[in-house]
Each structure stands twice: as C-alpha cells, then as structure tokens.
Amino acid sequence: MTIPEFDPQQLALPHIRSLQAYVPGVQPVGGGWIKLNTNELPYPCSPRVAPAVAAEIGKLPLYPHPTSIALRQAIADYHNVKADQVIVGNGSDDVINLLVRAYSSPERGVAVTVPSYSLYQTLIAIQNGKLQEVELPPSLELPVDALVATGAPLLFLTSPNAPTGVAFSKDSVESLLKRFSGIVVLDEAYVDFAQWSGVELLASYPNLMVTRTFSKSYGLAGLRVGYALGDARLVELLDRLRDSYNVDRLAQAGALAALLDRSYHAEVIAKVKATRTVFLRSLALRGWHTYPSQTNFVFTRPETSDGQFGLNIAGSLFEHLYNSRILIRKFPNHPLTAPYLRISIGTDAQMDALNEIIDQWQQNA
Amino acid sequence: MTIPEFDPQQLALPHIRSLQAYVPGVQPVGGGWIKLNTNELPYPCSPRVAPAVAAEIGKLPLYPHPTSIALRQAIADYHNVKADQVIVGNGSDDVINLLVRAYSSPERGVAVTVPSYSLYQTLIAIQNGKLQEVELPPSLELPVDALVATGAPLLFLTSPNAPTGVAFSKDSVESLLKRFSGIVVLDEAYVDFAQWSGVELLASYPNLMVTRTFSKSYGLAGLRVGYALGDARLVELLDRLRDSYNVDRLAQAGALAALLDRSYHAEVIAKVKATRTVFLRSLALRGWHTYPSQTNFVFTRPETSDGQFGLNIAGSLFEHLYNSRILIRKFPNHPLTAPYLRISIGTDAQMDALNEIIDQWQQNA
C-alpha cells in the first residue's frame, strides 16, 4: 500500500511552505568566463594552504575538533582578543544563522538596512522572525535614529555595505552602539579592503559582534570558513546552538595556514586595491556615478552615450557583458540599487577586458 | 560610554537561554589513545581521496557548487534514484537539522525513540519544538503502535539503532511507513554494516526519507559530508532552507572520490565485520549480555567476576579503560542503557589490547 496523496510540502510549517530560497550568484559550469559576480579573489589562496590540507588527509577518519581550537586561538591572537571571544563557522553565514536563531521570533524582530546582504532576509524568514527593514538614504549615511527606534534585539549591518561598497563612518557606528539596546552585528566580509574595522570597538561595547570570512580577501570561498568576535557570553550561547562539528578538518587546517601567512594576505589585498583605483578612474572618465568603494567590488551606474541611466540601461549592459561571457551582478528590486551594477575587482587583465566590452556597449547603446 | 549591564544571554529567546548543548564524544588531544568512542573507521579513507582533494586546491578562491551537483548525481546513480531525490549536507546532522526546522514548532512535535541518537533532542530544543519520546522495549522491537499514536509530522528512527546497534526488522519499518501520517526519517548512519536498508522502500513510500553519512564506513568523519534520499518535493523544500554553500569544495571532491571507490569501501566494511564477529565471540565467552550488532560498534553489559552488573559496574570498567587510555562510551541517563557500554569496532590489534585490559579489570572487580 502506498500513500499517493502524501505531500511533504503541505505538511511543512506555514512559513516554510511559502519560503523563497536565497539566490546565490551564478557559479558557471565550464570555462571561458570572466567571473566578477560574487566578489571572489582573482588570485590563488596562500601557497601554505595546499601542504596544510595534505597533512590532514591521514586524519580524516577522525572527527574534527569541535570548536576548531587551533584556528580559534590563532584568530584570537591575530585580533588581540581572548579565544573565548571567537566562534568559527562553516562560513560567516553559519554564525549569522545562529544569531538569528538565538534572538528572533515572530514577536522579536531583526533590524537590517536596505540595501544590505540579502541573506539576512532569507535566514529571518526561515526562522519565521519579524523583519524590521530600515532604508538607507541615497547618501548612504547610517540612519542611526531609525535603527535605534526599531528596538530590535538584533541588528545586521554589512560594514562596509554591500552591494554599494560604501563604508559607514566609525563615528556613526559608535553612536549606534551607544544607543542601540540589542546586539549590533557588523558583518565585515569586505573589511580587509577598507580603512577601519569594528574590532577596535569590541573592548568598549559588549553589544557588538563582528563577523569575518575567509571567502574574500583570503581567496578561500571554496573552503567555507568564517568567524565572529564578541562578548564571551554571547560566544558561549552561540556555541550551544552550533553544530558540534560544523567546520571540517581540511577547512580548519587550510584557514589556519592562510591566516598565518600575513605577508601573502597583505600582498593580494594591495594588488586588489591598486586595481580598484585604476578601475574607478576608468569609470570616472566615463562620467558614471560610482560610490566610493571600501571593498573588492564597485557599484556603478552605467550611462548610455547620451547620458541616460536607469533599470533598463543597467540591464542592457548586464546582458551585453553576459553575452560576452563576463558575469557581474544586478539588483533590480530596489529603486536605490536598480540603476547600478556591482562589479567585483578582478585582475588588471580582466578589468581591461571588461572595459573593452563596456566601450563596445557604449558605442551601440 | 559603555553599557556595563548588557547581558547577551538575557536577551536571547527563553528556550535558547535554557538550552543544553549536545555533548559529542571526547576527541582527545595528544596521542597514545585507543579511540573506540565515536564509531570512527579504524582504517584510512580511500587512497583516491588525497589526489581528488589536491586537484581542487587551485579552485578554492571560487565558491563551491551550491547543490554539490557532481556528488549529488553520483549518489543518485549509486542508489538508483534521481538526482532531485538527493540532498547533500555538511554531515547528515545538517539535513536532520533542516527537517526539524521545516516541520517542528512548540505545537507540532517530533517523535523519537528512547534510546536513539541524542542529537535529535538538542536540535528539537534549539527549534523550541515539541519532543515526543517513545520508549523502546527491552526487546528493542519497533513500537509501531506507540509511534503511530504520536501523530507527529516527523519521526527520527536511528536504523540500525544507536547506541544499541540493533537493527529493526524490515517488516516492522514497513508497517510503520504504512500507518505513520508524517515523515519517517531512517537515519542510516551505520547501515553499511547491516543487512538491509530503507533505500529499497523509497519507491513505495513518499513519506520516507533515508539519511546517510560518509563519517562511518567511508572513514571521512573529519570531512563532514552526509546526504539524504527522499521524495523530490521534500528535497526541494529542504534545499530552500539549506545554506547555499553548505558543503565546501574539498569535501565535495573527497566524498565523491570515496563514493566511487566501491572495492575499497567493500574491503574495509568486510574487515570491520570480521573483527566484530571475533569481538562478539570474546564477549559471549565472558557471558556478558550483548545486543546483536548490525553496526560498527557493540553494546555490551559488563559483569564482575561474580556476575554483578549495573550502572556502577559499567562505570567502573569505563574508568579502568580510560585510565589505560582506551576511550569508549557510556550512557548513564536511562535505565535501559545505564548498565551497558558502547564500544566501537577498531582494528584486530586494538580489540586484542582492549580485551587484555578488560581481563585485568575482571580479575580485580
């Protein structure tokens, strides 16, 4: 006997039945693409990663260390905090998810700015948490009053912001920390390309948590390692919710090797920043409005040769680049972001190739 | 200004504030231990894993494939199901967690047997879900009527059971599938050491999901890869909740290489089963009650030389072994499990060493 009418989706919780999945950037299968759509590093990871990973293969029959202790201690040393202030995740997304699960419910909201990293919304929806969106002004100055007014127990701030690439001022973030009654999470995925970090504020503000990732500046997006720094009591709480073996042996070993290779890290960051300077100059020569970038991507508003811009113009350039096998990212769902395109900083050669295709488009648009 | 009175734990949701973390088996730091406490494989993983992982290092700057497509397809081929019936997780714990999040709430319970894998309880507590425990009888026959009577939308069945090692009969599981109104999850972490698998029932029962892991028979506990098979609609639902990049590149590549090395897998399973037979015989010679094992561990009730057994006797042997640097597992919190000890099947040499230390203990106990 079978149960032909059984529908596993109808049986799910109501908010899960209607859930929209997060849509990650396209990961093309097959070669020949210039991939400037998910802010990956255009250089290899540290050469120390391969031997560190290889040395761990023989231990794969054994479970990994539950708290990633060696990596956790090295992260603590690097940031000059204590090991009990560090939690390591299967990507920083893992830690962000734990925060949502610990603090949000249908009655208790999570504050986010719009625009910001759109995964927050998905994680809040999975939790059936209340979403409290605060619009950023076109100036992209931090709307401290409006954020404080949410009264939310938890706030995510992509800092520097994505997808705009703009850094909030340290003064405005500190003003927020003083007045916000809940936990402020600075999602510093891109901070290695910026001028200041919230890590220096940790000692003064127990309501501050800073998240970081190995996916961007370390060139380890494929390894899935992130971490967060904060008050030891908050870390202890999140550790209780964390999967006991959330980060595998190879990921722990690879991230540790990359973290300890400080000179390589500094070198690739300098290269990305230099390319960013040159690319921003080329956009300025086109006369396109581009936000000042403190990240490894730029957010620019394409214009046709006769100075028009908007959703359709951005879509036209996106399509033209796609047809030339160059992937970038568009954000058509919000008036502030719709006329813009987000372009990751690749190698100099990749940016030159991109500029040539943009020239082509501008001549015909 | 700082906020000295701020307490991040007080701010958390009530059920999170009181949450007890899952306690994984001890992972000793430092050598010299015989580790028979977390059912790891005592042999290396397939020799194909190292080159597959090494080949992936150069791609680490790029995010992994979001749905682990190559691994997903290979798993589908291996089990003769379609790729849209497979979901890959960061360990099978990841998929179990997604199931809890999709189906359980304070009003809608999850049914589990007692004893079984204790992580279920932790995941249900994190979700603030209702826990519906059904006691196994000492015979360890499946209590079909009691499970059906829960009316729960979701049921986890460790099959074969842990920590007892006993396999439920296929008839009893099929009887449950016919009558249970929710989803039945067969957690087949140990099934490669057993005589039957629920995979053959998938085509007949859309309310069946089978979870598997690479942590046990494949010798890849350190890599964190598991998967589940089920109705395509259920997989689609869980994929919406899944972290977009839940399994890293090295884990995807390593698990795929291990999966495709069928002869190595068969060889190590045969070795474990042969050692299990010999070890079970040695326990029978001691006259200890031992459940028939369909797993890579045994559950045995130690007796003193004058035939006493119980919680304290089990604790005494556990301590004696610990002091001899042999790690096994005890389950003192339930009358059915308290007099027993769970011992993973190691190499023949490890089991010989264990038996010597048990002899020592019996002479003095």
Interface residues (C-beta under 8 A of the other chain):
Chain A: M1 T2 I3 P4 F6 D7 P8 Q9 L11 A12 L13 I16 R17 L19 Q20 A21 Y22 P24 G25 Q27 V29 K35 T38 E40 L41 P42 Y43 P44 C45 V49 A50 V53 A54 E56 I57 G58 K59 L60 P61 L62 Y63 P64 H65 P66 N90 G91 D93 D94 N97 R101 A102 Y103 S104 S105 R108 L119 I126 P153 K178 G182 I183 S204 Y205 P206 N207 S215 G219 L220 A221 G222 L223 R224 G230 D231 R233 L234 E236 L237 D239 R240 L241 D243 S244 Y245 N246 V247 D248 R249 L250 A251 G254
Chain B: M1 T2 I3 P4 F6 D7 P8 Q9 L11 A12 L13 I16 R17 L19 Q20 A21 Y22 P24 G25 Q27 K35 T38 E40 L41 P42 Y43 P44 C45 V49 A50 V53 A54 E56 I57 G58 K59 L60 P61 L62 Y63 P64 H65 P66 I69 N90 G91 D93 D94 N97 R101 A102 Y103 S104 S105 R108 L119 I126 P153 K178 G182 I183 S204 Y205 P206 N207 S215 G219 L220 A221 G222 L223 R224 G230 D231 R233 L234 E236 L237 D239 R240 L241 D243 S244 Y245 N246 V247 D248 R249 L250 A251 G254
